[in-house]
Amino acid sequence: MVHADNPAGPRGQSGAVPASVELVILGGGIMGLWAAVKAEQLGLETLLVDRQMFGQGASGGLLGALMPHMPDKWNEKKQFQFDALLSLEDEIASLEAATGMACGYRRSGRLIPLPKPHLRSIALRHSQDAGASWKQQGRQFHWHVLEEPASAGWPAASFCEAGLVHDTFAARVSPRGLIAALVAFLRSARHVRLAEGLDAERVDIATNRVVFAGGESTVFGRCIVAAGHRSFPLIEALSRPMPKAIGQPVKGQAALLKADVDPALPVIFLNGLYVVAHEGGHVAVGSTSEDAFADPYSTDSQLDDLVARARAVVPALERAQVIERWAGLRPKAIDRDPMVGPHPDHRQVIALTGGFKVSFGVAHRLADAALDASFGREMRIPASFTLENHLEVASR
């Protein structure tokens, strides 16, 4: 077992905690950071806190693949994700303009090898589905079925017996680049105060107060709980007893390789394996999904197997040096979808978590929904995303 290169760092020094604040956001990962940016734009006096340094948890990973749902059987959830992935392009452009920092975003597309003949007929049907559903405001995206990759060896022809899919809608972002830009934006904010190294022990509904480890506390008008998998016990403590937990942490492992490849190459996806080309000659490989684990921040043979699979699929990675091994815990809500919205019994407390594997693509839109909920407005999200839905599922 190997320790990852991302062990929990020293706790940041928090600033003075205000006695009261209009909005407190618990958790400074991708969800909480976007919520704080939206709060700043709305002029809300906000306190954003994290138990570590911002973006050091699951959001500090390596992959950054932004992939749409399959284009078949189109529904409300798929449309929401499509709209979010499309709007993220402009959100990141605005953030880069405001901060002067690059987020490593590129609409690179995605390649899905088709190793078996029956997969080709399915892919051809999906191509028609994409033609009908993957369009908005004059923009059309495609699910092309190709005979061979445009770039030889990306992926190897031996994995493409029946050809491969080229999805032109998928994109990628640098997770750490985007996190850094969001934090930089907030460090110059007028309405948002930042506090690192503050661990929220509980939300006291009787006094509308967040109590932190060490005894500090702050009174809030509204509280957004965006603390990743640590959100689940905070919310459960406010709820009636349920037979099931509302969510769980799922361990993921990934690696970063140094390789001389074109950063514009599409993301490769094959049976749970992601290969993502980034700027600077870096290629990210991942990821595992482990419900059971002994050490959340160690890497092991499961990551070794992923790297070996990536080397087989992409010959250019055969001798590429592994320069970082990463492990972390991602929040998976009981109904798998993101968990967003007011608590049915305490509407001043709003969930914003559970974006298992899709957080970077939809966090900005989910943050909008959480802020809408804080003002008592209707949230424009699928019903399956709501906290009420997840609480109902956990109660069965």
Secondary structure, DSSP 8 states (H G I E B T S, - for coil): -EE-S-------------SEEEEEEE--SHHHHHHHHHHHHHT--EEEEESSSTT-SGGG-S--EE----SSS--HHHHHHHHHHHHHHHHHHHHHHHH------B---EEEE--SHHHHHHHHHHHHHHHHHSEETTEE--EEEESS-SSTTSS-GGG-TT-EEEESS-EE--HHHHHHHHHHHHHT-SSEEEEES--EEEEETTTTEEEETTS-EEEEEEEEE--GGGHHHHHHTTS---SS-SEEEEEEEEEEEE----TTS-EEEETTEEEEEETTTEEEEE---BSS-S-TTEE-HHHHHHHHHHHHH-GGGTT-EEEEEEEEEEEEETTSS-EEEEETTEEEEEEEE-BTTTHHHHHHHHHHHHHHHHTT----S-GGGBHHHHHHHHH-
